[in-house]
Amino acid sequence: MRLAERAKNISPSPTLAIDARAKKMIAAGEKVVNFGAGEPDFDTPEHIREAAIAAIRAGMTRYTPVAGTMQLRQAIVDKLRNDNGLDYRPEEIVVSAGAKHSLYNAMQVLLQPGDEVILPAPYWVSYLEQIKLAGAVPVIVQTRQENGFKLTVEELLSVVNRRTRMVIINSPGNPTGAVYTREELSALGHAVLEHGLIVISDEIYEKLLYDGLEHVSIASLSPALKEQTVVINGMSKAYAMTGWRIGYAAAPAPVAKAMADLQSHSTSNPTSIAQAASVAALTGTQEPVGEMVEEFRRRRDYMLERLQAIPGINCNRPGGAFYLFPSIDGYIGRQYKDHTIKGATDLAGILLDEVKVAVVPGVAFGDDRCFRLSYATSMENIREGLDRIEQVLKEIK
Ligand SMILES: *Cc1c(COP(=O)(O)O)cnc(C)c1O
């Protein structure tokens, strides 16, 4: 059977691929330390799970409005006002089957063939594929580790041309944990307005912030910027609800309407029960979020200290999310047994084969001088995994 060109151009998610390989080894009884996880290792808080059970019992089992129940959209409107200083109306909110789906809908309704989208690297893999699926052209801009892996205005302006339509900002970011400051966003915002660009602002890691850093939504910087921005967020990361599949977009009404219309012909509404649980997540106690963040911070601090003590490893201090993204520049071109290390992919292969440690090579995010380590795993695993990594790195000649 012939596949459409569109399908032939999709690369399967490489982060899920390494995770799958590690899980296969674990299933076979091997003691793998998995630093590949892209989701919190915590359970969904109890009161949220109870809300879902109550929703089933109350018979909330039918179709809801395509863009989400009014109750959930109102809870999102309130959240955006209280947390982010953003004023939206329920008609400007579209709830989808995860933030990934929200991003997909946004790109489908905003991009045309030939449009260029500025994608700062290292990037989260699905952006790249979604841009291509919309027929647009990704313009990858390599950010610098010295700049905290953040896109600068100069870098942005160096690639803007008549065809540039959109720029993607992900703060706090996956895979780097980079958090943009208000000043940095404001500088980017000026350039965005000057060139009439659209911003997709993926704020899914908003709640996972450390060191007293502040989350700023670029849309909140001015009414003009809000008009040019689609804010993306969801339940997965803040509330440990990855499996529930609820994300949302906030966008100017005509864009939100187009996204809902598109969704009406694909998935329709996201699961009614998960929507009810999401209302509880947004309106109930935020205490579990705080506890999770505190545990993530403890792990980050420990891991960062250990990594920074390894010669040849250069790791930035991530301000948010649950990943470390060390550069392995110091090992490139060197030898482990009979392997020459050409990049993080080779090193990741050696770590998995030799000491059963799974990391995600940076090639997956457009930068193979680094790899991603997730600290969404127990302190015990983290200790053991770092011991094993150290052991391998010591043997590299
Ligand atoms: C996890 C993640 C998402 C999507 O999460 P959903 O489970 O689809 O809500 C979106 N963007 C980034 C950067 C992520 O890491």
The ligand as an SDF file (V2000), in Angstrom:
LIG
                    3D

 15 15  0  0  0  0  0  0  0  0999 V2000
    5.4480   16.9330   27.6810 C   0  0  0  0  0  0  0  0  0  0  0  0
    5.4910   18.1030   26.7550 C   0  0  0  0  0  0  0  0  0  0  0  0
    4.3590   18.5530   26.0630 C   0  0  0  0  0  0  0  0  0  0  0  0
    3.0510   17.8450   25.9270 C   0  0  0  0  0  0  0  0  0  0  0  0
    2.4870   17.2450   26.8890 O   0  0  0  0  0  0  0  0  0  0  0  0
    1.0210   16.6120   26.7580 P   0  0  0  0  0  0  0  0  0  0  0  0
    1.1150   15.3830   27.5710 O   0  0  0  0  0  0  0  0  0  0  0  0
    0.6970   16.3740   25.3490 O   0  0  0  0  0  0  0  0  0  0  0  0
    0.1180   17.6350   27.3690 O   0  0  0  0  0  0  0  0  0  0  0  0
    4.4310   19.7000   25.3090 C   0  0  0  0  0  0  0  0  0  0  0  0
    5.5670   20.3790   25.2090 N   0  0  0  0  0  0  0  0  0  0  0  0
    6.6800   19.9760   25.8340 C   0  0  0  0  0  0  0  0  0  0  0  0
    7.8990   20.7740   25.6680 C   0  0  0  0  0  0  0  0  0  0  0  0
    6.6830   18.8170   26.6050 C   0  0  0  0  0  0  0  0  0  0  0  0
    7.8210   18.3950   27.1660 O   0  0  0  0  0  0  0  0  0  0  0  0
  1  2  1  0
  2  3  1  0
  2 14  2  0
  3  4  1  0
  3 10  2  0
  4  5  1  0
  5  6  1  0
  6  7  2  0
  6  8  1  0
  6  9  1  0
 10 11  1  0
 11 12  2  0
 12 13  1  0
 12 14  1  0
 14 15  1  0
M  END
$$$$
